[in-house]
Amino acid sequence: MKSTNTTQWFPPSQLAFYFDQGAWSRGTTLYLQDQVLSSQLSPDGDGWRLQGQVQGNDAQPYSVNAELRVSAGGNLSEWRSGCTCPVGRYCKHGAALGILASMQGLALQKEWGPEGPTPEVLERRSQMEKERALSHAEYQVRDWLNRLENANGPAAFTLPGSTHDQFVYSLSVVQTAYKPVFHLAVKRAAQKRSGEWGKAKKLSSEPSAHDPIWQTSCPLDRDIFDLLKACPAASSFSSYGFQGEVKLHGMPGQLLLQLCSQTGRLVSDEGIPLRWQDAPETLVGTWREIKSEDHQPDGWQLSMQPQRPGVVFGLNQPPFFMDTAQGLCGPLDTQGLSANELQVLTNSPVLPESVAFKFQNQLLERLGPVPLPPVIQKMPEIRGVKPRAVLDIAPVHPAERVVQGLFVGELTFDYDGQRGFWSGTQNRVLIGQGSQARLLLRDLPSERKAWDALAALGLETFDANRLVLPP
């Protein structure tokens, strides 16, 4: 599928901007190796739609769909591509198809008349597709026969009883920038007859295609190596084009961890086998008492930990957990807290009792699903009380009646004699002062119902809890 015509539709260098270095390099190799099996270009609004089949690591080729815009001067102004491969977007297969479009796009456009391709073009295109499919089938059969011929032959010289190295994927939690983060490292190790792994060695560079380790690998391993390039490197000293250890980040990071689990060779940094679990582990906050030291007062410090003991977590995006006792890893349920909020919460200072009371209103507002310090939790609560909506009505000044109507109402809620109005949706509020202070757990659905009933009568919110009936 390579073009021998030097006339380009747009410079391939402009396409490289949309891909990371690894995907672009591998995509270029696929294009040069004639792995783009088919391509079809059709108008799409003020742009073009490009579809094609690109051979990857699996037996079946991947389908690539792309949308692009090219100016009249031959400059690429927009590119979006998706693929059926595990990476999904802006992968090496999309890069290979895009390079072909840059080199052969003008020729592909000539086949498109005012009413679409002519029957002759469609017939020629169909014949070309058949020839490519036949050529690809021939390649696969030849490769299959060669592998069958060498199936029982030694791949390399080995001593009797020796074992081959395999790829092993090691998951570890690293404390960086005041927060724990999971790293994934690719190593090589031999599996003992007992099922345990021997001493693993880190990979400083990607193994060559002739390395015997690839003969014991599976297609998932090549997909994993591709996904590694979509995650940020754990160190700035990784070699060019290869990252032996990465930080798990975004959708590629989660997919990477799931694929490693599917190989059966995902382990903790202590060598304990791990498998992916879809059910999330919940992260909860607990307060521990800190006794005074060096003239520092007693107090309470927040600790964010999973519910089950022994489980560690990393504040990646998204966050993950690892349970070496159960041999599990998976997503972490943060109860709606963001990674930035969790980073702050996990670095809580010690709160002396007097300080906790001083800032109790701010604690009530900002801790969200996290429990309050015990000194505040001991405060008497008003819980399980249905509020009574109270609307106090007063006349409107004659000069303002043209806009506001005849009266203005002030809405408050009475919780067993404790009356007030609280903005927002914070379900815990502090009412009263000193010995009369109470912790009110609001009934937000009942309050909302009162608001809806007043709105149904035609009243409109004027200011916070003030309502008017416009003329």
Secondary structure, DSSP 8 states (H G I E B T S, - for coil): --------SS-HHHHHTTS-HHHHHHHHHHHHTT-EEEEEEEEETTEEEEEEEE--SSSS-EEEEEEEEE-TTS-EEEEEEEESSSS-BS-HHHHHHHHHHHHHHHHHHHTEETTEE-HHHHHHHHHHHHHHHHHHHHHHHHHHHHHHHTTTS-SS---TT---EEEEEEEEEEEETTEEEEEEEEEEEEB-TTS-B---EE-SS---TTSGGGGG--HHHHHHHHHHTTS-BSSTT--TT--SEEE-BHHHHHHHHHHHHHHT-EEETT--B-EE-SS-EEEEEEEEEE---TT---EEEEEEEESSTT-EEE--BS-EEEETTTTEEEEEE-TT--HHHHHHHTT---B-HHHHHHTHHHHHHH-TTS---HHHHTS-EE-S---EEEEEEEE--GGGHHHH-SEEEEEEEEETTEEE---SS-SEEEES-GGG-EEEE--HHHHHHHHHHHHHTT-EEEETTEEE---
